[in-house]
């Protein structure tokens, strides 16, 4: 069994050097799933692959491995990679690795030139719930992109900060259900009655997906506790 696993591992390492970029990307993805620390160094090397799909998968895999030695290489990808989706993948990886240096890199990336990256960074910073990130998130409440503004406001709510309440209240009227739900969830967590009102309406609407109705009930029940 052990020999078989080692042969598969070696095959994946070989595939990571394949001339076919699709094979390299798949190898990076599978190496992340194996949770083998021996894959960290080859995956760090793959962060410099000429194909962005490979770099994306390598960054994601390093996050799955919680590879602390990959922290600086991932931070460099977040700062310098020319492809926004790769930078976003590095942000997600850094959120999984954690630590002060990872948070520093994420806060700096709130100024990324691409709104997709800024939006993703707001989300992953919100998952950390660190007060140190609050001033930088507040700056994004005036971002030119509405999704960045919303994600910044939502992230602030997860930090227990209500600076983004106006943005969340506006989002209660959004045409997208998931935006309305997240806004209502955040406002309810902060103690704003209009959040509860929206969730109560969602619970009663038969046309709303039952997953949202079920989750709304849980949020309402938890907010009463």
Residue, then its C-alpha position, 0 to 999 in steps of 0.5 A: x500500500x505504502x509503495x503504491x502511494x509513493x509511486x502515485x506521488x512520484x507520478x504526480x511530481x512527474x506530471x507537474x513537469x509535463x509539457x501539457x499545461x492541463x496535466x500540470x494543473x491537474x497534478x497541482x490540484x491532486x497534490x494539494x488533496x494528498x496532504x503530503x508535505x513533500x509536495x510543498x517545494x514542487x508546488x512553490x516552484x509551480x507558482x512560477x509556471x508560465x500557464x496561469x491555470x497551473x499557478x492558480x491550482x498550485x496556489x490553491x493546493x498550497x493553501x490546502x496544505x497549510x504550508x507555512x513555508x509557502x507564505x512569502x511565495x504566495x504573498x509575492x504572487x498576490x502582489x505581482x502575478x499578472x492574472x487576477x484569478x491567480x492573485x485571488x487564489x493566492x489570497x484564498x491560500x493565505x487565508x488558510x495558512x494564517x498568521x500575521x504576515x499572511x494578514x499583512x499581505x491580504x490587507x495590502x491587497x485591498x488596494x489591488x487594481x482588479x476589483x475581483x481581487x479586492x472583493x475576494x480579499x475583503x471576503x477572506x479578511x472577513x473570515x479572519x475577524x481581526x480588528x487590525x483589518x478594520x481601518x483598511x476595510x473601512x477604506x473600501x466602503x467607498x470603492x468604485x465597485x459595488x461588490x467590493x463595497x458590499x463585501x467590505x461592509x459584510x467583512x466589517x460586520x463579521x468583525x463586529x463593526x457597523x461602519x458599513x451599515x449604510x452599504x448593507x441597508x442598501x443591499x437589502x434591495x438588491x435584485x440578487x437573493x444571495x446579496x439580500x440574504x447576506x446583507x440581512x444576515x449581517x445586519x441581524x448579527x449587528x442587532x439591526x431590526x431591518x435585517x430580521x425583517x427581511x429574513x422573516x419575509x424570506x422564511x414566508x416566501x414559498x418561491x424562495x429556495x428552501x435552503x435560504x429559508x432554512x438558513x434564515x430560520x437558523x439565523x433568526x433563532x440564533x439571534x434570539x438566543 
